[in-house]
Amino acid sequence: MSGENSPAIRIHGVCRDFMAGEQTLRVLHDISVDIRSGELTYLVGESGSGKTTLISIIAGILWPTEGDVEVFGTDIYSLTDTELVDFRLENIGFIFQQYNLIPSIDAASNAAVPLIARGMKLHEARAQACAMLDKLNILDQADKLPNQLSGGQQQRVAIARALVHRPRLVVCDEPTAALDARSGRRVMDLLREVGMAEGRSVIIVTHDNRIFDLADRILVLEDGRITHDGKDVPEDH
Amino acid sequence: MNWIAIRMLTGDRQKFFGLVFGIAFSTLLITQQLTIFANLIQRGASAVYNIPAADIWVMDKASRTTDINYPMPSTALDTVRSVEGVEWAVPHMRAAASVRTRQGNLEGVAVIGVDDTTLIGLPRHMKEGDRKALADPDAVLIDDVGAARMYKGIDPIGQEVEMNDQRAVIRGVVDALPSFTSQVSLYARYSRALNYVPGTRNRMSFVLVRAQPGVEPVKLARKIEQQTGLRARTKDEFARDGIDFIIKNTGIPFNFGITVMLGFIVGVAIVGLTFSLFIRDNIKQFGALKAIGVRNSKIRNMVAIQALFVGFIGFSLGVLGAALFIWAFSANPTFKGFYSPWQIPLFSLVAVTAIITLTGWLGLRNVLKTEPAAVFR
């Protein structure tokens, strides 16, 4: 695949501090890493290791205290707030642990949200969302409300929402954490199959060692530092 | 996104109905109470409104309203008639009396003496009977609210009453705006009224005046005051005097003001609480929208649309409720002639706008404060 090895994301010297009362707590220490296009990257580590903070910074929703983040050649934290919001809408798809679907609109409308946010007409956006739901084998649930769907189905709707506007980067936070093993595996297979199909980069924060075999690359974080970068997880992990 | 905002709102039916109820209740309370207040204080001028033919009311300098008057000597009538610009001037008497019905009921009434010849001083319309019947011996006309009070289920026409040891027969029912106290009014010819209400030498309460065509009533009133030493008020001024008297001398504005304020506070409390709960329940969804790339301006629009949507429905229901209230009680003599001037729904709209602006702003503050990164926590 062309461009498979070109860096989609360049992270250089990223640190992030949080205030804990009077104290400043550094949760990321001088992180530098490149993530290539067409790569399924896992961020793994114990709770509190800084992986959610790192993925938030990569996704442009949390400012680093120090360092630079380039996403597809754009230094995203040099953008104005509005430019950054627009950049996210154009380039990044989000999948959340708790799906965060809007409970009062059906699956197709939920999946269509990024298109509607871009100003597309509702029926056009829903048509495109249905096409994406079809790819994810859930078109028959398009008219159902989120509470009428199983956890796995909801997560597939969330994946459709993340992919419907053809972003170049997809970030996922524990996408299988709320699912049983079978559903989790199925969701990940679909995410890999559909999400990676257009050469986009997918970064997943996960604890779930049942799905580690699907990764192209695994970055292990410990105490805010990358301690491992490879195809497999270290044995002691 | 506006469609999504509306669906988010209506999807949570409990909170949606809570919000609509809060707005509707506030609107209803504010509109209904202000309507009653506005109409009630208008009653202070009902006697003036009942005689639209009179441009000017002339009275003793001490007189203040139609009910609080100090009688004048009968010579005052000729003095007023002599003022240039007066088309006509007629005597008018208003006094209190007690009547006893054949059924033995005792009732305090206002005896209103109208001009013997022209019958000026009578309300414009009759509800039953003919105004000419007032020429009959012992004839009196009763106002419709008084008839309903004194003769429930009985035809008042032909009923005899005893008034200060004198016989009077009700010959008709006039369609009149009731007074502030809804006191029964009996209309009689001026000469008969003098007999019904014996008293001191001076008996004439007012002189009702019509200005000649082309003469401004305001100027004529000032001229009458200058030339006669009496007090002369145009009908608008005198109506205002009656209203002002109620405003200044009763606790009505204060009490109604408190109720209106309570309506506003209850609205803010119910709507504010429900809206903040709605926002809290949807904060993750708003956070997700912000993360996905929905601009703050669009989020603001979404919250504004939600607030406007409940505001519009709630306000409409509230105004409809107030209108239904007025309609439902329109047959009740207490509420006779009640209507809601356009300023009252407008005032309610301003109050509702303040409620939804305040609560929407509080809700929006929470949404805008939410960091998109919170969705990953």
Interface residues (C-beta under 8 A of the other chain):
Chain A: T52 I55 S56 A59 I61 L62 D81 T82 V85 D86 F87 R88 L89 E90 I92 F94 F96 Q97 Q98 N100 L101 I102 P103 S104 I105 S109 V113 P114 I116 A117 L122 R161 D173 V205
Chain B: M1 W3 I4 R7 M8 T10 G11 D12 K284 Q285 G287 A288 L289 K290 A291 I292 G293 V294 R295 N296 K298 E371 P372 A373 V375 F376 R377
